[in-house]
């Protein structure tokens, strides 16, 4: 961001703590803030009438939460929950919309991120329909690692199951296979990726499609 624009933004940004499980917005609710995760990961979930849910995308320091604000909708059917605790900043929706309309760099970056996010959502839908759970779990782990500083993901198998829309026992079986092959290690809500290159080989093309699109659209970001 150019210095002149950052000087306008800085006084308006609010540093916020994003603890695990915090709901940043509910389905259909009017969104009043745009969030910029710096060390947290946000999970976008779609919930059904029977209470079940599935994850449709994740957002980390490569992007923002609140695409519907500058796309004109103001709300979305999904809900946003903190998946990995950390910090972030937030900006009031009206302030962001003013900057979006005023600044060409902000507008271009925001629209490119929206396109990348759509790709992730679309590829997630394809993956959940056509690929094995082992591949889905591998993809989910890699997308999470891309937004974390190390090789550890803090998440229980029960929560992973809810995000992938499957039974916990199915996640246990898939994780056991990956651990038996030396790709990961897990214990008490912690998963360590031991061999990332082999995990990337084990997953489906969905991860590579998403990564390639993020690299193309947001080339100056280290995430994804």
C-alpha positions in Angstrom: 0.0 0.0 0.0 1.4 3.5 -0.9 2.5 5.5 2.1 0.0 8.2 1.5 -2.9 5.7 1.7 -1.4 4.0 4.7 -1.4 7.3 6.6 -5.2 7.5 6.0 -5.7 3.9 7.1 -3.5 3.7 10.2 -5.6 5.9 12.5 -8.8 4.0 11.6 -7.4 0.5 12.1 -8.2 -1.3 15.4 -5.9 -4.1 16.6 -8.1 -7.0 17.8 -7.5 -10.3 19.5 -9.0 -13.2 17.7 -9.4 -16.2 20.1 -10.2 -19.7 18.9 -13.9 -20.1 18.2 -14.8 -16.4 18.2 -17.6 -15.8 15.7 -16.9 -12.7 13.6 -20.2 -12.8 11.8 -23.3 -15.0 11.5 -25.2 -16.0 8.4 -27.3 -13.2 7.0 -26.0 -10.6 9.5 -25.1 -7.2 8.3 -21.3 -6.9 8.4 -20.1 -3.7 10.1 -16.3 -4.4 10.0 -13.7 -5.6 7.5 -11.2 -7.9 9.3 -7.5 -8.3 8.3 -6.1 -11.4 10.0 -2.4 -11.0 10.7 -1.6 -14.2 12.6 -5.1 -15.8 12.9 -6.9 -18.0 10.5 -10.6 -17.5 9.8 -12.9 -20.4 8.7 -15.9 -19.6 6.5 -18.6 -22.1 7.2 -22.0 -22.9 5.7 -24.5 -24.3 8.1 -27.6 -26.4 7.3 -31.0 -26.4 9.0 -30.2 -29.7 10.8 -27.2 -28.0 12.5 -24.5 -29.6 10.4 -21.9 -27.5 8.7 -19.0 -27.6 6.3 -16.1 -25.3 5.6 -16.1 -23.5 2.3 -12.9 -21.5 2.6 -10.2 -20.2 5.0 -8.7 -16.7 5.2 -5.4 -15.8 6.7 -2.9 -13.0 6.4 -3.1 -13.1 2.6 -6.5 -11.6 2.6 -9.5 -10.0 4.4 -12.9 -10.9 5.8 -15.7 -8.9 4.4 -15.8 -9.3 0.6 -19.6 -8.8 0.6 -19.1 -5.3 1.9 -17.3 -4.0 -1.2 -19.2 -6.3 -3.6 -22.4 -4.6 -2.6 -24.2 -7.4 -0.7 -23.5 -6.3 2.9 -24.1 -9.9 4.2 -23.6 -13.5 3.2 -25.2 -16.9 4.0 -21.9 -18.2 5.5 -20.6 -17.6 9.0 -17.1 -16.7 10.0 -15.3 -18.4 13.0 -11.7 -18.1 14.1 -10.1 -21.5 13.3 -6.6 -20.7 14.6 -6.2 -18.1 17.4 -4.1 -15.0 16.7 -4.3 -11.3 16.1 -5.8 -9.1 13.4 -7.0 -5.6 12.6 -10.4 -4.4 11.7 -11.8 -1.3 9.8 -15.3 -0.1 9.9 -17.2 -1.1 6.8 -18.1 2.4 5.8 -14.5 3.5 6.0 -13.3 0.5 3.9 -16.0 1.3 1.2 -14.7 4.9 1.0 -11.1 3.6 0.5 -12.3 1.0 -2.0 -14.0 3.7 -4.1 -11.2 6.2 -3.7 -8.1 4.1 -4.1 -7.2 2.2 -7.3 -4.6 0.0 -5.6 -7.0 -0.9 -2.8 -9.7 -1.7 -5.3 -7.5 -3.8 -7.5 -6.0 -5.8 -4.6 -9.5 -6.4 -3.0 -11.0 -7.6 -6.3 -8.0 -9.9 -6.9 -8.4 -11.4 -3.5 -12.2 -11.9 -4.1 -11.4 -13.8 -7.3 -8.9 -16.0 -5.5 -11.4 -16.7 -2.7 -14.0 -17.7 -5.3 -11.5 -20.1 -6.7 -10.9 -21.6 -3.3 -14.6 -22.0 -2.6 -15.2 -23.6 -6.0 -12.3 -26.0 -5.7 -13.5 -27.0 -2.2 -16.9 -27.9 -3.6 -15.3 -30.1 -6.3 -12.9 -31.7 -3.9 -15.6 -32.6 -1.4 -17.6 -34.2 -4.1 -15.0 -36.1 -6.1 -11.9 -36.8 -4.0 -11.1 -39.2 -1.1 -11.2 -38.0 2.5 -7.5 -38.6 2.8 -7.0 -36.2 -0.1 -9.4 -33.7 1.4 -7.6 -33.8 4.8 -4.2 -33.4 3.1 -5.6 -30.3 1.2 -7.0 -28.9 4.4 -3.7 -29.3 6.3 -1.7 -27.7 3.5 -4.0 -24.7 3.2 -3.8 -24.2 7.0 0.0 -24.5 7.0 0.2 -21.9 4.2 -1.2 -19.4 6.8 0.9 -20.5 9.8 4.5 -19.9 10.7 5.5 -23.5 11.4 4.5 -27.1 10.7 1.9 -27.5 13.5 -1.9 -27.2 13.2 -3.8 -27.0 16.5 -7.1 -28.6 15.9 -9.0 -31.6 17.3 -10.2 -34.3 14.9 -13.7 -33.6 15.9 -13.4 -30.0 14.7 -11.7 -31.1 11.5 -14.6 -33.5 10.9 -17.2 -30.7 11.3 -15.3 -28.5 8.8 -15.1 -31.3 6.2 -18.7 -32.4 6.9 -17.8 -36.0 7.8 -17.9 -38.2 10.9 -15.0 -38.0 13.4 -14.2 -41.7 12.9 -13.6 -41.1 9.2 -11.0 -38.3 10.1 -9.4 -40.6 12.6 -8.9 -43.3 9.9 -7.6 -40.8 7.3 -5.2 -39.3 9.8 -4.0 -42.7 10.9 -3.1 -43.6 7.3 -1.1 -40.3 6.9 0.7 -40.9 10.2 1.5 -44.6 9.4 3.2 -43.4 6.2 5.3 -40.8 8.1 3.6 -37.7 6.7 2.1 -36.4 9.9 2.1 -37.0 13.6 -0.9 -36.1 15.8 -1.8 -36.2 19.5 -4.3 -34.4 21.7 -5.5 -31.8 19.2 -2.1 -31.1 17.7 -1.1 -32.2 14.2 2.5 -31.9 13.0 3.3 -32.2 9.3 6.6 -34.1 9.1 7.0 -34.4 5.3 5.3 -31.6 3.4 6.6 -32.6 -0.1 5.2 -36.1 0.3 1.9 -34.6 1.7 1.7 -32.4 -1.4 2.1 -35.5 -3.6 -0.6 -37.3 -1.6 -3.2 -34.6 -2.0 -5.3 -34.0 -5.1 -4.9 -31.3 -7.7 -7.3 -29.0 -5.8 -4.6 -27.7 -3.5 -2.3 -26.9 -6.4 -5.1 -25.2 -8.4 -5.8 -22.9 -5.4 -2.2 -22.2 -4.6 -1.4 -21.4 -8.3 -4.3 -18.9 -8.4 -3.4 -17.2 -5.2 0.2 -16.9 -6.4 -1.0 -15.4 -9.6 -3.5 -13.0 -8.2 -1.6 -12.0 -5.0 2.0 -12.4 -6.0 3.4 -10.1 -3.3 2.0 -12.2 -0.5 3.9 -15.1 1.2 0.7 -17.0 2.0 -0.6 -19.8 -0.1 
